[in-house]
Amino acid sequence: MKEEDRHLTPREIGARGETLAAAFLVRQGYALLAQNWRTRQGELDLIVTKSGTLVAVEVKTRRSLSHGHPLESITARKCARLKRLLLEWVRSQQIPYPRLRIDAIGITLRDGEAPRIDHLRGIQ
């Protein structure tokens, strides 16, 4: 974790994680279509595409593993909500996507270490 990250609020840590996740995905060849897309039903952290697949990405960021890995907080109920939101986003764009997927990225920001980024594909 960088020195300037030590005094971030939980919301700021989440935003930092989303920025790191977006940059990671772009380096992996994904195109970023949207970030923090919101409706009354919830929010999609990142929407990306690669090789004809549209992917909604849930990002979870923590400062340590003392409360478990960040990805452990993604429940079946959360996955169902993400799926509904992704379908809503597709309808709102009126662009057909042949393949849809839900991914999760867990980021751990530890003092004195580079951020650890874990990417799980197809979590639904």
Secondary structure, DSSP 4 states (H G I P E B T S, - for coil): --GGGTT--HHHHHHHHHHHHHHHHHHTTPEEEEEEEEETTEEEEEEEEETTEEEEEEEEEES-STT--GGGG--HHHHHHHHHHHHHHHHHHT---SEEEEEEEEEE--TTSPPEEEEE----
